Amino acid sequence: MQVQIDRGRINEPTRCPRQVCGSPDSMVLIHNRSIFADKQVVRLQETPDVVPAGQTPHTVSLWSYDELVDVGKPGDRVIATGIFRAVPVRANPRQRAVKALFRTYLDVLHIQRGAPNRLGLDVSTREEGDRRHGAMGVEDLTEEEETRAKQLEATLKEISERPDVYELLARSLAPSIWELEDVKKGILLQLFGGTNKSVANGGAGGGPRYRGDINVLLVGDPGTSKSQILQYVHKIAPRGVYTSGKGSSAVGLTAYVTRDPDSKQLVLESGALVLSDGGVCCIDEFDKMSDATRSVLHEVMEQQTVSIAKAGIITTLNARTSILAAANPVQSKYNPKWPITRNIDLPPTLISRFDLVYLVLDNIDESSDRRLAQHLVGLYLEDRPETAATDIIPVETLTAYISYARTKIHPRLTEEAGSELVSEYVALRKLGADARASERRITATTRQLESMIRLSEAHARMRFSQLVELDDVKEACRLMREALRTSATDPTTGLLDMDLINTGSGAGQRRARADLKREVTKLASELGSGGARPVKWSELQRELAKQSSVGIEASEFNEVVRALETEGVVRIAGERDRRTIQLIAGNA
């Protein structure tokens, strides 16, 4: 006989249905003739914005069946409706005795994916079979909902047709934060994002994938609203996690292995970057991350994947996320005489992966300080015409605007825009030409060109345009130049030098280092009779300081001597105060 399965439960017959037999408890389940149903156990966690103060977020298990399986992915915000149930737990599977505490779960009847106040996902980050309606258990929108959706779409298109839509949206992003217009515009374009592309040899999809997500780094003095900007972006981002660099580990950002409580098997749990797939991952205190944690970001920021090989689990997870990070200088206050890599103590290979690097500095200026103070005081006053924010759109409308653009608009480059991008890139490269120097400065790399393409696409998407036009390219190049002007300017020469970000030292520093090497080699030869005898470390350092018009730090002298030792020019012997330097024969 056949028995129907009711939400995972089988009502076994208590006796044989044949009148001839009628034996009690004689029916046996035949597994190989059964029809199996899908079941999924999902762990749902409270969102941080609804967790009561001083408490940790609660979790509940969801049991979903049939068409409700695989509705959401890890990191999605969902609204679940179901029956709260409790089941007994046996102390020993072979005994009937049960524990006093029951295990609770939610028997799911309906799941709606996506909260109404969050912006939507870029459909290019979804798989083909996953681009379906956000709610399961509901066939279509009601007539009232369709009317509201059409009215909202008309309102959004009306905003997009305004000539000042760019400035309007930038003003509406974190309106409580004073000025920082270019920073807000860069982050606004990050929220819109570029277009994800997959290009093969023949021009069709299936080849290597080029990211469309934009990464932004904010560096600056304390008290310049960096963390507030991150919190605001996290509030309206589609998906994503807000985390702090000091409280994050490498496995917490990528994925960690844990044991499933039901099957007792090792399973992979997603970390912050994987949970942010298709959204924005906000990382505060970026400079305070450990080296192990920082190393996992290299793959995520360029290839947008996370490779895992742990406990026999070897896989690659998608992490198609934009990263918005904030970092503080090493000495708390930004030192304009140092390059950015020395100020924030981050490896150059990581900084170069950010499309936009902004310096948010606290400069002393009386008129600017007065306007800032009036703005802050005005936030605490009653809403009066002179203190109320003027001409901004509400957060809900801004969220819906970005959601519509990410879902519906996928701009493509035009021939005119492509030619302008090439011209701007060549012009940036020409800035490195210097007739007085034998070594050219690197003022732009192909990463800057790709960043300008992504920013141009984001600007076109912001206008609800399916084509990238000349104005989009010009604004993208302006943002790129402004970011480079503050972050990639050599403090010793005042000129743009991308090597400060790519390698940590500019052309001027490399020339000074080469001159210092020659002087150290020359002095070691003179004081050591051409390498016949060793020279005391302190004596060589003292003589070098006498001959130099500029002060030479001990750390800089140590680096130069160690570099000469690596190159096989000098030999170092002894320890601490007894160290000696001897020129190797043939290098005099």
C-alpha positions, 0 to 999 in steps of 0.5 A: 500500500502507498502512504502520502508524506505530510511535510516530512512525516510518514503516517505508518499504518498500525495494522495490515489493511487486508481483512484476511490478515489484520496483523498489528505492526506488521507493515515494513517500509520498502525504501527502494520503491519509495518516492523521495521529497526534498528537505533542507535545514537552514539556520536563520539569524537575526539582523544586527539592526533588530538585535536588542542592545547588549544581546547577541543575535538569536538563531532558529532552524528552518525546515523547508520542503519541496519548492521551498528548498534553495530559495535563498543563498547564504547572506540573503535577508529573508522573511520566513512564515511557518509553524513553530514546533518542538521535537524530543531529542533521544539521549541514546538512539537505541533507547526510548528515553528522551532529554528534558530539553526539546529541539525547536525549529520553524516548519516553513510555509512561505519564504520571501527573499529580500527585505523591502527597505534594501536595494536589490541584487545585480542580476549578473551576479546570479546564476541563470536558474536563480533569477526568479521572483523574490517571494515563494508561495505567492503566485503574482503581485496583487493589483494594489502592489502592481499599481504601487510598483508602477508609480514608484518606477515612474517616480524613479525615471522622473528623478533620473531625467533631472539634469542635476541627478548626480549631485542630488544623489550625492547630496542624499548619500549620508546628508548628515556628513559635511562636505566630502563631495568627491568621496560621496560621489565615488561611494555612490558609483560603488553602490551602482557598480559596473557591469560584470563581463565574461569574454572568451576568444570569440567574443561570447561568454564563457571566458575569463570573467572581468569584475564590475565591482568597485573597491574604495579605501578611505584613509585619514585622520580620526574624527573625519566620519569614515566609520559613519559613511561605512555604517550608512552604506551598510544600511542601504547595501543589498547584501553585505557584512559590516566588520572590523579589522581587529575582530576579524580572522582569515576564516571568519572572512572567507569560510570555516569548517564545522561539524553538522549537528544532525549528520555529524559530517564536516561542512563548510560555513560561509564567512563575511566575504562569501556572505557579501556575494553580490553586495558590499562588504564594509571593513572598518579599522582595515589597517589593524588586520593581521597579515594572515587575514589580509592575505585572503583579500588579494584573491577576493579583490581581483578574481572575486573568488575564495579558494578553500582546501580544508579537512578534505573539502577543496572548493572555490566559493564566489565572493563577487563583492565590493569592498569599502574599507576605512583605515587610520594612519600609523601615528594616528595623524596622517603625515603628509611627508610620508607616502601612503603605504608608510602612513597606513602600514598596508602592503602595496599589492593590496592598496593597488587593488582599490579602484579609488583611494581617498585621503580624508584629512583634518586640515585647519581652516577657520572658514571651513571649521566654522561652516562645519561647526554650524552644520553639526550644531544645526543637526541638534536644532529643531528643523528650521528652514535654515537648518533643514537639509535642502533638496535631498531624496529620502533614504527609501527612494535612494534605496529603490533608485539604486535597486532599480538601476542594478537590476534593470540597467546594464550599460555598454561602451560606445565607440566614442566613449572607448576612444575617450578612455584610451585618450585619457589613459595615454594622457595619464601615462604621459604625466610620467615623462621627465626629461631631467630623469633617466627613469620614467615615473609610472603614473597609470597602469592597466588597473587604472584603465579598468577602474575608469571603465567600471566608474564610467559604467556606474555613472551611466547606470546612475543615469538609467542609460544603457550606453556609456557616453562621453560625459560618463567617461569624463566624470570617471576620469575626473574622480580617478585623477582626484583620488590619485592626486591625493593618494599617489603624489610623491611627497618629496617631489610633488609629482604623481607616481603610481609606484608609491601605491604599487611598490611602496616607493616612488622614483625620487625615493629610488634615486635617493636610495641609489645615491646613498648606496653609492656613497656607502660603497665609496666610504667603505672603500676609502675607510677600509683601504679598498676592502683590505680591512673591515670598517666599524658600523658606527664609524661608517654611519658617523662619516656618512652623516658628516658628508651628507647635508640631509639627515640620514635616519638609522633605519634608512642606513640599515636598509641600505647596508642590508641591501648592499649585503644582499647584492654581494657588495659588502660583508657584515660581521659581528653583532650589535655594537661590534658590527663591521662592514667590509667591502668585497673585492671587485666592488671598490 
